[in-house]
């Protein structure tokens, strides 16, 4: 029995990701089950759930997967260009959806509002970014621009760089 691969068809129907998605909704699924749905099929050697689990393990979860390149994903055995593009497309859709709330002339009334506006995009950056938000007279965001990308913990910016745009 050792070495025998358990394929998705071998799982009881109520334990298969697509069926659980349909019955209980997407929130009932783990990250690797959602990735398995995107990948659609596994390989001859492993089920789609095992492949999805290996993908997430390789990138230490969704946090690093969101920044993975096409080449990095296709370097994983069992994931070709088509599967990698499906995963990257889903990541991009998620990124766009998370930014939707801020595209409708977001109003900034406090420093906290400003932080919330850029938090999703800046949360996992590895070095300092000096970002300016340009507002109209109603405090609605007109434009956002990264003025300078600094070192690990510092950004040196001259005021003319902020005012010029």
MOLINPE-V378338 format. One record per backbone hydrogen bond with DSSP energy under -0.5 kcal/mol. CO is the residue of the C=O (numbers start at 1). NH is the residue of the N-H. E is the energy in kcal/mol with one decimal. If there is no record, write none. Layout:
BEGIN
((CO NH E) (CO NH E))
END
This chain:
BEGIN
((1 4 -1.8) (5 7 -0.8) (7 10 -1.8) (7 11 -0.5) (8 11 -1.2) (12 15 -2.3) (13 16 -1.2) (16 20 -2.6) (17 21 -2.7) (18 22 -2.2) (19 23 -2.4) (20 24 -3.3) (20 25 -0.6) (21 25 -1.7) (25 28 -1.4) (26 29 -1.7) (30 34 -2.0) (31 35 -2.4) (32 36 -1.9) (33 37 -1.7) (34 38 -1.6) (35 39 -2.6) (36 40 -1.9) (39 41 -2.2) (46 43 -2.5) (47 51 -2.3) (48 52 -2.5) (49 53 -2.2) (50 54 -2.4) (51 55 -2.3) (52 56 -2.4) (53 57 -2.4) (54 58 -2.5) (55 59 -1.5) (56 61 -3.2) (57 60 -1.2) (59 64 -0.8) (61 65 -1.3) (62 66 -2.0) (64 67 -1.1) (65 68 -1.4) (69 73 -2.0) (70 74 -2.5) (71 75 -1.0) (73 76 -1.6) (76 79 -2.2) (78 80 -0.6) (80 84 -2.3) (81 85 -2.6) (82 86 -2.0) (83 87 -2.1) (84 88 -2.7) (85 89 -2.5) (86 90 -2.0) (87 91 -2.2) (88 92 -2.3) (89 93 -2.4) (90 94 -2.4) (91 95 -2.3) (92 96 -2.6) (93 97 -2.6) (94 98 -2.4) (95 99 -1.2) (96 100 -0.8) (97 100 -0.9) (97 101 -0.6) (99 102 -1.1) (99 103 -0.6) (100 103 -1.4) (100 104 -0.6) (102 106 -0.8) (103 105 -1.4) (106 141 -2.8) (107 109 -0.6) (110 114 -1.7) (111 115 -2.5) (112 116 -2.7) (113 117 -1.8) (114 118 -1.4) (115 119 -1.5) (116 120 -0.6) (118 122 -2.3) (119 123 -2.3) (122 125 -1.7) (128 150 -2.4) (129 131 -0.8) (130 147 -2.8) (130 148 -1.3) (132 134 -0.5) (132 145 -2.5) (133 135 -0.5) (134 142 -3.5) (134 143 -1.5) (136 139 -1.9) (139 108 -3.0) (140 136 -2.0) (143 134 -3.1) (145 132 -3.1) (145 147 -0.8) (148 130 -3.4) (148 150 -0.6) (151 128 -2.7) (154 151 -2.0) (155 157 -0.6) (158 161 -1.6) (158 162 -0.8) (159 162 -0.7) (159 163 -2.1) (160 164 -2.3) (161 165 -0.6))
END
